[in-house]
Amino acid sequence: MTINRRDFLKISSAGAAFALSACTTRPGALAATTARAHVVVVGGGFGGATCAKYLRQWGPNIDVTLIESNDKFVSCPMSNWVIGGLRSMDEIIHSYDNLPRHGIKMIRDTVTGIDTDKRIVTTQGGAGIRYDRLVLAPGVEILGDSLRGYTEAEAAGKVVHAWKAGAQTALLRRQLEAMPDGGVFVISVPLAPYRCPPAPYERACLVANYFKQAKPRSKIILLDGNPDIASKKPLFQGAWDELYGGMIDYRPNNAPFAVDGDKMIVSSDFDDVKGDVLNVVPKQRAGAVCGLAGARNDSNKAWCAVNLATFESTTVPNVHILGDSVLSNLPKSGHAASSQGKVAAGAIVDLLAGRQPDPFPVLASTCYSAISGSKAGYLANVFRYESGYDYTVAHGGGSTPTGDEKNFELARAWATNIWADVLD
Amino acid sequence: MHMLPFKTIAGLIVLALPGAAPAADMHTQVIAATCMACHGPGGKSRSESIASLAGLKQSDFVKTMQEFKSGAREGTIMQRHAEGYTDAEFKAMGAYFESLK
């Protein structure tokens, strides 16, 4: 380590408090802790990567570190298109290479500890990173243990959730391709709240679209923990009736409690369903790092209550939480997480500058769902924060009752632009 | 005189500044960035199916959004979004997008 004379004088004048850290820290980093605020973002998905990028854009004097355990961004939105055979994995995998151009320091590592008193994040690689503000955007943690037999069946490759895009997305596609005509595909979804409410129904549509072309004698059984189709009901119900008549057997109020990977059976209170391909989505809670920060603070210790104007935890100061992990009316979607990343970035820039953040932020979400290889519908809403309550849907928001070609093209265009907005 | 909400007054003060395009307030920057999720980073769309917003004249932006809001202009999702914003927000966003090159 070399310290030139000017840096040495800076360190000396900064006082004894920094003498200890000066032994282990580069002079530049030391200067950063004295003069520049440091925001650490954990999780490089739609929420975290967006927040990191806009923090640098609106707060050029802020140092931003983004910690992400994966080397590539794999988009959950459009992953159903891969499962249905409309796109390849390559098309939903994107590089993080452009984020450092915004001045974001990328660290590929896994967070193992968070000391919210000392404001230090520890990683598996051994780094101890001090923050002024911490942003946690981990997505959901999937609770395989909540279903008897699930963890073993998953490890054996007999059941997948494919609810985090990645290896399981590709595995599920391969299993569907290998399934014989006349086979049964079982998909189950937990009682809300869960990540991406319309996704199970879109997945049923796109797998049915594939079966119709390649394996027309096959069946889909959808075991839904909810009392009814939880999102875009007219769109999906219409598609099931008109495009896939009889292929999708929809069973509401039917959450599984067990999976038997040897016998390939999914069990609920009402049914033991045998399938050739099992896609069971367990219930979920706020991502693991939220637990490390002690920020799963709702009554069930599952989700994170935050000040919805700043996304700062209501109980853990200086820790902001984005996306699926947040307890609110906002949808658990990539688009909503990205919008939250922008609101939080704006609030953090203002807070670090000693300014009052916008007390009434506004955010938006556009959510396309494909119902076939050429048609899609949407749900679009503007959400306005009502102080002390939650975001409310602005008048005029809503969804299409049917799908069409125009919205299918717009869904593709949406993906192109939001991926660029998050990562480029 | 009617009482104007604080944000509206703040927006008018920003817009009333003479000279070069003023820096937008944070509320405006965030809602404008919200548009960019679909319309592309910096307001520059990467897809021919979705319009770019960067460099649009403020008056054109405001008129278009008001027409979406009233239903005078057809769109797919833009009526849904336009109804969620105030006229003051249209003006502030329009000024910001006009300033983007």
Interface residues (C-beta under 8 A of the other chain):
Chain A: Y54 W58 H335 S338 S339 K342 V343 A345 G346 V349 D350 P357 D358 F360 P361 V362 L363 A364 T366 Y378 A380 N381 V382 F383 R384 A394 H395 G396 G397 G398 K406 N407 E409 L410 R412 A413 W414 T416 N417 I418 A420 D421 D424
Chain B: K7 M26 H27 Q29 V30 I31 A33 T34 C35 M36 A37 C38 H39 G40 P41 S45 R46 S47 E48 S49 I50 K69 T76 I77 Q79 R80 H81 A82 E83 G84 Y85 E89
